[in-house]
Amino acid sequence: AEEKIAAIRHWQVADVYDGKERAVLAWTDALVLQDGRASDELFDALHQHLSDEDILELTYHVLCYNLHAVSCRALRLEYDDVPDRIQEVPVPEGGEVADWAGNAWQK
């Protein structure tokens, strides 16, 4: 268990996770980091290991935890006692907004 905790930041390439665990972690990343934009392929991979009811329950718990995390961050109620690591900086003169995602969400 300790090795899985230590490898969580690199779950995509760590050899300590099985297929089910990778599918759950990928689903979690899609929910939290991609605002729920999970591909059909990802859902199908998850569905190989979990029932519809299990996926609903997993989704609910992940999003409840995410709600708690975002609320605590916004209200400065974090327990790690570390100043906010993200600092806003002004856009440089002549700077333009880049569309990094491009058409990644379109099929």
Summary of the structure (lengths in Angstrom):
residues: 107
radius of gyration: 17.4
end to end distance: 38.5
largest distance: 52.1
contacts: 191
relative contact order: 0.08
helix: 51%
strand: 0%
